[in-house]
Amino acid sequence: LPAAHPPASPAEKPLPFELTSAHGVAVLVLGVLVCRFGAEVDPRIHAALTSSLLALLDSPSEAGRLAAADLLSKAYLVWRSHLPQPAALIRTLFNYAAAAAAAAAAAAT
């Protein structure tokens, strides 16, 4: 997980699965079930799901990055025990938010 900035290019860190693949859909569906509805899952699945969401943060797909950022940020307490570097995740999410705000401000002018 990058400590303070998004990946330089999608080619640097290829996503191990496609968002539209069965794995990608399962990650999104399980992420929503855990995040929004508090679904109980096996700790091993929980750890794998957290790992997949972290991988999505480096996705070349903006939709993948946004989905992962949304799920990880809205249910941080759910994922926290499975995060290898919680502070790095918080910095990464902050940097994504700052970059999006700067891009929106630039587009408005």
N, C-alpha and C positions, 0 to 999 in steps of 0.2 A: 504494500500500500504506500503510495507516495506520501512523503511527510508533509509537504507544504504546497504542492501544486498539482494540477491535472497532468496526465501523461503528455509528453511533447507531441507524439503523433500516434494514431491508431496502429501503425505498423510496428511500433516498439513493443507493444504488449498485446498480442492477439487474444481475443476472447476464446476461452476453451469450448464455447458452445454458441450457437446462434440463438438469438432471442425468440425466433419463430420455431425453433426445434422443440421436440417434446421436453427436453431438459429445460429450455428457456421458459416455456409455458408453465411447467411444473414449479420452477423457481418463483415466478410471478404469482401464481395461484396460491402456493403455500405461504409465500411472503405476505400476501394480503390476508389470508386466513389467520396467520399468527399475529400480524400487526393489528388488524382491525377487529378481529373477533376473538382474540386470545386463545386460539386453538392450541391444544396440547399436542406436542410431537415428541418423539423419541429424542433424547439428547444428541445422539449421533446424527440424526436427520437435521436437527436444529443447527449443529456445528457445520454440516455440509451446506445447509441453506445460507447461513451467514457467510461462509466462504464464497458461495456463488454470487451473493449480493455484492460482496466486496469486489469480485471479479467484474461484475457489471459496471462498477464505477469507472473502470478503464475501457469500457466498451466504445468501439468506434461509432456506435449508434447513439444519437442524442436521446432517443426514447429509452434505451437501456440505462444510460447514465441517470436520467431523470427518475425513472422508476426505482432504481436502486437507492438513489439519494433520498427519495421520498420515503421509502419503506424503512431505510436505516435510520433516518432522522426522526420519524414519527414514533418509532417503537424502539428507541435507543436502549431503554432499560431491558427490553426483551433480548436484544442481541449482545449487550455489553459483556456478558460472561464468556462469549465465544469470540470476542474480538482480540486479535493478537496485539494490536496497538490502538487502544481507544482514543488517545490524544491525537494520533495521526489521522484517524477517521474524522474527528471533529475539525481539525485543520483543513482537511480535504473538502469537507462539506462547506466550511466557511469560504474557502477559496472559490469553489464552484458558485456559491451564492454571490460573492463579490464580483466575479467575472460576469455573471448573468446581469447583475445590476449595472455594471459599467457598460455592457453591450446594449442594454435597454436605454440607458441615458444617451449613449452615442447615437442610437437609432432615432431618438426623439429630437435630436438637434439637427 
